Amino acid sequence: MTDTLFINARLIDPVALTDTLGALLVRGGRIAEVFDTNPDAGDAQVIDCSGKCLAPGIIDIGVKVSEPGERHKESFRSAGRAAAAGGVTTIVTRPDTLPAIDTPETLEFVERRAQADAPVHVLPMAALTKGREGREMTEIGFLQDAGAVAFSDADRVVTDSKVFSRALTYARSLDALVIGHTQDPGLSKGAAVTSGKFASLRGLPGVTPMAERMALDRDIALLEMTGARYHASQITTARALPALERAKRNGLNITAGVGVHHLTLNEMDVADYRTFFKVKPPLRSEDDRIAVVQAVADGLIDVISSMHTPQDEESKRLPFEEAASGAVGLETLLPAALRLYHAEMIDLPRLFRALTLNPARVLGLEAGRLQAGAPADLILFDPDAPFQLDRSQLLSKSKNTPFDGARMQGKVLGTWVDGDRIWEKA
């Protein structure tokens, strides 16, 4: 295997939180050495980065790939290509498929398909309860042995606290990660938007932001009781942040994420009932958006993800209340996140800490670092390159993006997995 030397690179290091010029050598699928200046190349293949950014590949927690059951929406082949084009080198897939990934056999099917069809790393979650119905926990130990990296019922909440506490206790005994959806299901049932003046003016059913706070408070109480390892998949409101901060300060094993759409869009973007902006939880107020962005910059919220949720045209071309929730995001995650950088709300190293290093830490992975010995999962990108998004050009099978027609900045120039180039901008 030929060594590869990246020279004249703007190195974005999420560990040291530095943004410096330098070079990086890849050998045997791993980062061999990082340099302050360009070294002698020797026999290595040289890639001149021309001052563009070289960073660890993005690790995206919570990607919906619709196999098995809804392959027409997204397959591992299409999701893998979209991820590579978006600079995502590891996707952590959700278990909300048809049927749910709640048995070792279903999990093994997913792993085989992913290995055969996707050029990126695919790490599957498994369901926390059978059928994601919240009544009986799955065989967590067997699923973990079969390769599950986390356990979640995705956007369904385990409403029975006794069932949830038993699952958390069992997960704790196996050091298994549980990922929760923090929305009180009673308050959020039937909601299409966040409650408030805008929802009233549009005549749409809304959910109070307190639904998120109440669900998070319940889960934190159960964490205190069980000592489990827990990740809140999406914290999107200012009201939830004090509870999260207290839980971390009190030493609970809790981390939190947020989807990129909640960092870059707000409730007003729904405008004329545009269903491509209907996501779960619904888009929040501008005050909530600003508060959550600040929480990412401060490190209170650990992870940024795409929450990639493909939906076909028939599911979206409906009245707003009836339309399916969700948006694709594998290819738009980076340019959308770079909006925060261009708005001077967060610098690149901290942004990539939330996109790469922290997801790796949550999952116990070696990736997400520009350090000797780390896997050579890398992306080369130009953070300033402008473009107008055309959803018809997306590589995902489904095209339900809220950014269609939007002017954005940030293009991926190349993506490498284990040192092999899997994407190059045409």
C-alpha positions as CSV (number, residue, x, y, z in Angstrom):
1,M,0.0,0.0,0.0
2,T,1.4,3.4,-1.1
3,D,1.9,6.0,1.6
4,T,0.0,9.3,1.0
5,L,1.3,12.7,2.0
6,F,-1.0,15.6,2.3
7,I,0.9,18.9,2.0
8,N,0.0,22.6,2.3
9,A,-3.0,21.6,4.3
10,R,-5.0,23.7,6.7
11,L,-5.2,21.2,9.5
12,I,-8.4,21.3,11.6
13,D,-7.5,19.5,14.9
14,P,-10.6,19.0,17.1
15,V,-8.4,17.6,20.0
16,A,-6.0,20.5,20.3
17,L,-8.7,23.0,19.0
18,T,-6.1,24.3,16.5
19,D,-6.4,25.5,12.9
20,T,-2.9,25.5,11.4
21,L,-1.0,24.9,8.2
22,G,0.9,21.7,8.0
23,A,1.2,18.3,6.4
24,L,0.0,14.8,7.2
25,L,1.3,11.3,6.3
26,V,-1.0,8.3,5.9
27,R,0.5,4.8,6.0
28,G,-1.3,1.5,6.1
29,G,-4.7,3.1,6.5
30,R,-3.7,5.1,9.5
31,I,-2.3,8.5,10.2
32,A,1.5,8.0,10.6
33,E,2.6,11.5,11.4
34,V,1.5,15.1,11.4
35,F,4.0,17.9,10.4
36,D,4.3,21.6,10.9
37,T,5.9,22.0,7.5
38,N,6.0,20.0,4.3
39,P,8.5,17.1,4.8
40,D,10.4,15.2,2.1
41,A,7.8,13.1,0.3
42,G,10.1,10.2,-0.4
43,D,8.1,7.5,-2.2
44,A,4.7,8.7,-0.9
45,Q,1.9,9.8,-3.2
46,V,1.6,13.6,-2.7
47,I,-1.7,15.4,-2.5
48,D,-1.3,19.2,-2.5
49,C,-4.2,20.6,-0.5
50,S,-3.4,24.2,-1.7
51,G,-4.4,25.7,1.7
52,K,-7.7,24.0,1.9
53,C,-9.0,22.3,5.1
54,L,-8.1,18.8,6.0
55,A,-10.1,17.4,8.9
56,P,-11.2,14.1,10.4
57,G,-14.1,12.5,8.6
58,I,-17.6,13.3,10.0
59,I,-19.2,10.7,12.3
60,D,-23.0,11.0,11.9
61,I,-25.1,9.6,14.7
62,G,-28.7,8.9,13.9
63,V,-28.9,8.2,10.1
64,K,-32.0,6.5,8.8
65,V,-31.3,4.0,6.0
66,S,-34.5,2.5,4.9
67,E,-33.3,-1.1,4.6
68,P,-35.1,-3.4,5.4
69,G,-38.6,-2.4,4.4
70,E,-38.5,0.9,2.5
71,R,-35.6,0.6,0.1
72,H,-37.2,2.9,-2.4
73,K,-36.5,5.8,0.1
74,E,-32.9,5.0,0.8
75,S,-30.6,2.1,0.4
76,F,-27.1,1.4,1.9
77,R,-25.7,2.0,-1.6
78,S,-27.3,5.4,-2.0
79,A,-26.7,6.5,1.6
80,G,-23.1,5.4,1.4
81,R,-22.5,7.4,-1.8
82,A,-24.3,10.5,-0.3
83,A,-22.2,10.2,2.9
84,A,-19.0,10.0,1.0
85,A,-20.0,13.1,-1.1
86,G,-20.8,14.9,2.2
87,G,-17.6,14.1,4.0
88,V,-19.2,11.6,6.3
89,T,-16.9,8.6,6.8
90,T,-19.0,6.9,9.5
91,I,-22.8,6.6,9.7
92,V,-24.5,5.3,12.8
93,T,-27.8,3.9,11.6
94,R,-31.2,4.1,13.4
95,P,-33.3,1.0,14.1
96,D,-36.6,2.5,12.9
97,T,-36.9,0.3,9.9
98,L,-39.6,-2.1,8.7
99,P,-39.3,-4.4,10.6
100,A,-37.4,-2.7,13.4
101,I,-33.8,-3.9,14.0
102,D,-34.7,-5.7,17.2
103,T,-33.1,-9.2,16.7
104,P,-29.6,-10.4,15.9
105,E,-30.8,-11.8,12.6
106,T,-32.1,-8.5,11.4
107,L,-29.0,-6.8,12.6
108,E,-26.8,-9.2,10.7
109,F,-28.8,-8.6,7.5
110,V,-28.1,-4.9,7.9
111,E,-24.4,-5.4,8.5
112,R,-24.1,-7.6,5.4
113,R,-25.9,-5.1,3.2
114,A,-23.9,-2.2,4.5
115,Q,-20.5,-4.0,4.1
116,A,-21.4,-5.0,0.5
117,D,-22.9,-1.7,-0.6
118,A,-21.5,1.3,1.4
119,P,-18.0,2.7,0.9
120,V,-18.1,4.3,4.4
121,H,-18.1,2.7,7.9
122,V,-21.6,1.7,9.0
123,L,-22.3,1.1,12.7
124,P,-25.9,0.0,13.5
125,M,-28.0,0.8,16.4
126,A,-30.6,-1.7,17.6
127,A,-34.0,-1.2,19.1
128,L,-34.2,-0.9,22.9
129,T,-37.6,-2.6,23.0
130,K,-39.2,-5.2,20.8
131,G,-40.9,-3.7,17.8
132,R,-40.0,-0.3,19.3
133,E,-43.3,-0.7,21.2
134,G,-42.0,0.2,24.6
135,R,-43.3,-2.9,26.4
136,E,-40.5,-5.5,26.5
137,M,-36.8,-4.8,26.1
138,T,-34.8,-6.5,23.4
139,E,-32.0,-9.0,23.9
140,I,-29.5,-6.3,24.5
141,G,-26.6,-8.6,25.2
142,F,-27.1,-10.7,22.1
143,L,-27.5,-7.6,19.9
144,Q,-24.4,-6.1,21.4
145,D,-22.5,-9.3,20.6
146,A,-23.9,-9.1,17.0
147,G,-22.5,-5.6,16.5
148,A,-25.0,-3.0,17.9
149,V,-23.1,0.1,19.0
150,A,-26.1,1.6,20.8
151,F,-29.8,1.0,21.7
152,S,-32.7,3.3,20.9
153,D,-36.3,3.3,19.9
154,A,-35.5,6.3,17.7
155,D,-38.4,8.8,17.8
156,R,-40.6,6.7,20.0
157,V,-40.4,7.3,23.7
158,V,-40.6,4.4,26.2
159,T,-43.5,5.8,28.2
160,D,-43.5,3.1,30.9
161,S,-40.8,4.2,33.3
162,K,-40.5,0.8,34.8
163,V,-39.7,-0.8,31.5
164,F,-37.3,2.0,30.7
165,S,-35.5,1.8,34.0
166,R,-35.1,-2.0,33.6
167,A,-33.6,-1.5,30.2
168,L,-31.3,1.2,31.5
169,T,-30.2,-1.1,34.4
170,Y,-29.5,-4.0,32.0
171,A,-27.7,-1.7,29.6
172,R,-25.6,-0.4,32.5
173,S,-24.5,-4.0,33.3
174,L,-23.2,-4.4,29.8
175,D,-21.8,-0.8,29.4
176,A,-24.2,-0.4,26.5
177,L,-25.1,3.1,25.3
178,V,-28.8,4.1,25.3
179,I,-30.0,6.9,23.0
180,G,-33.2,8.6,23.9
181,H,-35.7,10.9,22.2
182,T,-36.6,13.6,24.6
183,Q,-40.2,14.6,23.8
184,D,-43.1,14.0,26.2
185,P,-45.4,11.9,23.9
186,G,-48.6,13.1,25.5
187,L,-47.8,16.7,24.8
188,S,-46.3,16.2,21.4
189,K,-48.9,13.8,20.0
190,G,-50.3,15.2,16.8
191,A,-48.1,18.3,16.9
192,A,-46.8,19.7,13.6
193,V,-44.9,22.8,14.8
194,T,-43.7,24.5,18.0
195,S,-46.5,26.2,19.8
196,G,-46.6,30.0,19.8
197,K,-47.9,33.0,17.9
198,F,-46.6,31.7,14.6
199,A,-48.4,28.3,15.1
200,S,-51.6,30.0,16.0
201,L,-51.4,32.3,12.9
202,R,-50.9,29.3,10.7
203,G,-53.6,27.3,12.4
204,L,-51.3,24.4,13.0
205,P,-51.2,22.1,16.0
206,G,-48.2,22.9,18.2
207,V,-46.2,21.4,21.0
208,T,-44.7,23.4,23.9
209,P,-40.9,23.4,24.3
210,M,-41.6,22.1,27.8
211,A,-42.3,18.7,26.3
212,E,-38.6,18.4,25.7
213,R,-37.7,19.6,29.2
214,M,-40.2,17.2,30.9
215,A,-38.9,14.2,29.0
216,L,-35.3,15.1,29.7
217,D,-36.1,15.5,33.4
218,R,-37.7,12.1,33.5
219,D,-34.7,10.4,31.8
220,I,-32.2,12.2,34.0
221,A,-34.0,11.0,37.1
222,L,-33.8,7.4,35.8
223,L,-30.1,7.9,35.0
224,E,-29.5,8.9,38.6
225,M,-31.3,5.7,39.7
226,T,-29.5,3.3,37.2
227,G,-26.1,4.8,36.4
228,A,-26.5,4.0,32.7
229,R,-24.7,5.6,29.8
230,Y,-27.2,7.8,28.0
231,H,-27.2,10.1,25.0
232,A,-30.0,12.5,24.3
233,S,-30.3,12.5,20.5
234,Q,-31.7,16.0,20.1
235,I,-31.7,18.9,22.5
236,T,-33.4,21.8,20.7
237,T,-34.8,24.2,23.3
238,A,-33.3,26.7,25.7
239,R,-35.6,25.3,28.5
240,A,-33.8,21.9,28.4
241,L,-30.3,23.3,28.7
242,P,-30.2,24.0,32.5
243,A,-31.3,20.4,33.2
244,L,-28.6,19.1,30.9
245,E,-26.0,21.3,32.6
246,R,-27.0,20.1,36.1
247,A,-26.9,16.5,35.0
248,K,-23.4,16.8,33.7
249,R,-22.2,18.8,36.7
250,N,-23.6,16.1,39.0
251,G,-21.5,13.5,37.2
252,L,-24.1,11.6,35.3
253,N,-22.9,9.7,32.3
254,I,-24.9,11.8,29.9
255,T,-24.1,13.4,26.5
256,A,-26.4,15.3,24.1
257,G,-26.7,16.0,20.4
258,V,-28.6,18.3,18.1
259,G,-29.6,18.0,14.5
260,V,-28.1,20.5,12.1
261,H,-31.5,21.7,10.9
262,H,-32.3,23.0,14.4
263,L,-29.0,24.9,14.4
264,T,-29.6,26.7,11.1
265,L,-33.3,27.0,10.7
266,N,-36.2,28.2,12.8
267,E,-40.0,28.0,13.0
268,M,-40.5,30.9,10.6
269,D,-39.0,28.8,7.8
270,V,-42.2,26.7,7.6
271,A,-43.7,29.9,6.1
272,D,-46.3,28.9,3.5
273,Y,-46.7,25.3,4.9
274,R,-43.5,24.0,3.3
275,T,-43.4,20.4,4.3
276,F,-39.7,19.9,3.5
277,F,-39.2,22.0,6.7
278,K,-41.3,19.6,8.8
279,V,-38.9,17.7,11.1
280,K,-39.1,16.0,14.4
281,P,-38.9,17.6,16.9
282,P,-40.4,20.7,15.0
283,L,-38.2,23.7,14.2
284,R,-38.0,26.0,17.2
285,S,-38.0,29.8,17.8
286,E,-35.0,31.9,16.9
287,D,-34.2,32.4,20.6
288,D,-34.1,28.6,21.0
289,R,-31.8,28.3,18.0
290,I,-29.4,30.9,19.3
291,A,-29.3,29.3,22.7
292,V,-28.6,25.8,21.3
293,V,-25.9,27.1,19.0
294,Q,-24.2,28.7,22.0
295,A,-24.5,25.4,23.9
296,V,-22.6,23.7,21.1
297,A,-19.9,26.3,21.1
298,D,-19.6,26.0,24.9
299,G,-19.5,22.2,24.8
300,L,-22.7,21.6,26.7
301,I,-24.2,20.0,23.7
302,D,-21.6,17.5,22.5
303,V,-22.7,16.3,19.0
304,I,-24.0,17.7,15.8
305,S,-25.7,15.2,13.4
306,S,-27.7,15.3,10.2
307,M,-30.7,13.3,11.6
308,H,-30.9,12.1,8.0
309,T,-34.5,11.0,7.4
310,P,-35.4,10.2,3.8
311,Q,-39.1,10.5,2.8
312,D,-40.5,9.9,-0.7
313,E,-42.4,12.6,-2.6
314,E,-45.8,11.0,-1.8
315,S,-45.1,11.3,2.0
316,K,-44.2,15.0,1.7
317,R,-46.6,16.3,-0.9
318,L,-49.5,16.4,1.6
319,P,-51.1,19.0,3.8
320,F,-48.6,20.1,6.5
321,E,-50.3,18.3,9.3
322,E,-50.5,15.0,7.4
323,A,-47.0,15.1,5.8
324,A,-44.2,12.9,7.1
325,S,-41.5,14.4,9.3
326,G,-37.9,14.4,8.4
327,A,-35.2,15.7,6.0
328,V,-32.2,14.2,4.2
329,G,-28.9,15.6,5.5
330,L,-25.9,13.5,4.7
331,E,-24.7,15.8,1.8
332,T,-25.9,19.1,3.5
333,L,-24.6,18.5,7.0
334,L,-21.2,20.1,6.4
335,P,-22.3,23.2,4.4
336,A,-25.2,23.7,6.8
337,A,-23.0,23.5,9.8
338,L,-20.5,25.9,8.2
339,R,-23.2,28.6,8.3
340,L,-22.4,28.8,12.0
341,Y,-18.7,29.3,11.2
342,H,-19.4,32.0,8.6
343,A,-21.7,33.7,11.0
344,E,-18.8,33.7,13.5
345,M,-20.8,31.8,16.1
346,I,-18.3,29.0,16.4
347,D,-14.8,28.3,15.0
348,L,-13.8,25.4,12.8
349,P,-12.0,23.3,15.5
350,R,-15.0,23.5,17.9
351,L,-17.4,22.8,15.1
352,F,-15.4,19.7,14.1
353,R,-15.2,18.6,17.7
354,A,-19.0,18.3,17.6
355,L,-18.9,16.6,14.2
356,T,-16.1,14.2,14.7
357,L,-14.3,13.9,18.0
358,N,-17.2,14.0,20.4
359,P,-19.3,11.4,18.4
360,A,-16.2,9.2,18.4
361,R,-15.9,9.6,22.2
362,V,-19.6,8.8,22.7
363,L,-19.3,5.6,20.7
364,G,-15.8,4.7,22.0
365,L,-14.2,4.9,18.5
366,E,-10.6,5.7,17.6
367,A,-11.6,8.0,14.8
368,G,-12.3,11.7,14.9
369,R,-8.7,12.8,15.4
370,L,-5.8,14.1,13.4
371,Q,-3.2,12.2,15.5
372,A,-0.6,9.6,14.8
373,G,-2.2,6.1,15.1
374,A,-5.8,7.3,14.4
375,P,-7.6,5.8,11.4
376,A,-7.1,7.7,8.2
377,D,-10.7,8.7,7.8
378,L,-10.3,12.2,6.4
379,I,-12.0,14.9,4.4
380,L,-10.6,17.8,2.4
381,F,-12.9,20.7,1.9
382,D,-13.1,24.3,0.9
383,P,-15.1,26.1,3.6
384,D,-15.6,29.2,1.4
385,A,-16.7,27.7,-1.9
386,P,-20.1,29.0,-2.7
387,F,-22.9,27.1,-4.5
388,Q,-26.6,26.9,-4.8
389,L,-28.1,23.6,-3.7
390,D,-30.1,21.8,-6.3
391,R,-31.9,18.9,-4.7
392,S,-32.2,16.9,-7.9
393,Q,-28.4,16.6,-7.8
394,L,-28.3,14.9,-4.4
395,L,-27.1,11.3,-4.3
396,S,-29.7,10.2,-1.8
397,K,-32.7,8.4,-3.3
398,S,-35.1,10.8,-1.5
399,K,-34.7,14.5,-2.2
400,N,-36.6,16.0,0.8
401,T,-34.1,18.7,1.8
402,P,-35.2,22.1,3.3
403,F,-32.1,23.7,1.6
404,D,-33.3,23.3,-2.0
405,G,-32.4,26.4,-3.8
406,A,-30.4,27.8,-0.8
407,R,-27.1,29.6,-1.3
408,M,-24.5,27.8,0.8
409,Q,-20.8,27.7,1.4
410,G,-18.5,24.7,1.8
411,K,-17.7,22.0,-0.7
412,V,-16.1,18.6,0.0
413,L,-13.1,18.1,-2.3
414,G,-12.2,14.6,-1.3
415,T,-13.1,11.9,1.2
416,W,-10.8,9.0,2.5
417,V,-11.8,6.0,4.5
418,D,-8.9,4.0,6.0
419,G,-6.6,5.9,3.7
420,D,-8.5,5.0,0.5
421,R,-10.1,7.8,-1.5
422,I,-13.8,7.1,-1.8
423,W,-14.9,10.5,-3.1
424,E,-13.4,13.2,-5.3
425,K,-15.1,16.3,-6.5
426,A,-15.6,16.2,-10.2
